């Protein structure tokens, strides 16, 4: 018997079919042992936040998460591989990621071929990167970096080396 014939004979109504459909979806999630996932905001700041380093937040980030980087000067060399995340600073003049002349400041993707990495960057400054393969940002194979707004390099030796697309969105 089709759904249409059930409705015609009075055994089902459109609203009961909707409820049955929703119940079916809930049952499917229980049977499969999964639940819907939602993107999270991970807060980073020098003290008083769940994360005090950008790399620490990157390591636990799930696809779609936004890393909210608070006001501060972060001395780090960040590697982002196999993720789809956003790095959102508090403002390009007050959120600084400083490579301290010890390599590429932000590496997006994996030179060894890990799955696709997509990173959006916004409202931050990247400075003092120093590496022959890209001092500021290195976009390795499989990586895509998007500069969403208010983004700048400052004193980055060797600049950025881009092997994959860098999309500037203003």
N, C-alpha and C positions, 0 to 999 in steps of 0.2 A: 504494500500500500504506500502511496506517495504522501508527502506532507500536505499537498494541495487537497487530496481526497480526504485526509483526516480533518482538515479545517472545514471542508464542505459538509461533512457528516456531523460536525459538532464535537468531535473528540479532542480537538486542539484549537487554540486561539493563537493569533500572532504573538500576544504577550506571553503565553505559556511556552511557546516555542523559543522566545528570546530567553526566558528563564532557564529552559532546558539547555540551550546553547551555552549560557554562562556557567551552569552547573557542569556541563561537559568539559569546558575549558579548565575549571577548577580541579576537576577530577584528573584531567590529563596532567596538570602540574604536580598533583600528589603522586600519581602513578609513576611519572618519570623522575620524581625526586628533585625537581628543579623549581625555581621560583623566578618571576620576572626580576631583572636587575635594573637598577637606576644609577645614573651617574652621580658621583659624589663631589663635594668640594673639600679639598684637603688644604688646611691652613698651615702656612709656613711662616715663622718669624724667629728672630734671634733668641727670644725667650718667651715662655708663656703660651706657646701653641703646641698642638700635637706633634709637629715636626719642627726641628731647628735647622735641618738641611734640606736642600732641594732634592738631592740624590736620594735621601731617605724616603721622601714622599713619592718620588718617581718609582722607586723599587716596589712600593705597595699599591700604586695606582692601578685601577682597572680601566678598561676601554671606556672612553667618554668622560673620564674624570677631569676636573679642573683643579689645578694647583694654584691656590691663591697665595702669592708670595708677598708678604708684608714689607713695610718700609725697612730697609736695612742694606748692608753691604755683605754679600755672601761670597766668601772665598772658596770657590768650588770649580771642579771640572766635571760637568754633568754628562752622563751617557744615557741616552734614551733609545732602547731597542725593543721592537715588537710591542709597541704601545700606540694608542690613539688618545692623546691627552692635550690639554691646553695649559700653558704656563702664563698666568695672568699676574702681572706685577701691580703694585699700588700706584705707580707713576714712574715714567722714565727717568725723572730726576731723583727719585727717592728709593727706587728698587734697582740695585746694581748687582750683577753677577760678575765676579772678578776672577779671572783665570790665574792671577798671580804669576804670569809668565811661565806657567808650568804645563803648557799644552793647550789643546783646543778647549774653549770654554764650554760649548755645548756640541755634542755629537748626536746627530739624529740618524737612526738606522744602524745597521750592522755590516761592516765591510765583509764579514764572513757569510752573509746571505740569510740572516734571520728574516722572519716574515715582515711584511710591510709595517712601517712606522710613520705615523702622521702626527706632527706636532704643530700647534698654533702658538705663536708668541705675541704677547701684547703688554704694553705699558712697562717696559723694562729697558735697562741698559746693559750691554755686554761689553766688558773691557778687559784689557791686558791678557789676551790670548796669544800664545806663541807656539806655532807648530808649522812644519813644512807643508802639511796637508790641509791647512785651514786653521787660523788662530781663533777667530770669533766663533763661527758655526761651521761644522763639517757635516754636510748632508751626504751620507754614504749611500751606496746602492740600497734600494728598497725604502729609502727615507724621503719624506716630503715635509718641508717646513713652510708654514704660512705665517707671515708677519701681519697680524690683524690690525694693529695701530700703534702709534707712539713707541717706536722701536728704534734703537740706534746702536751703532758700534762706536766705541771710543777707545783710542789707543790700542787697537788690536793688531798686533804684528802679523803679517801675512794675510790679514783680512779674512774673508770667508772663502772656502773652496766648496763649490757646489757641483756634485756629480749627478744630482737629481734636481727636480724642479724646486725653486723657491718662489712662492707666490706672494707678491706684495699686495695686500688689501688695505686700502685706507678709507 
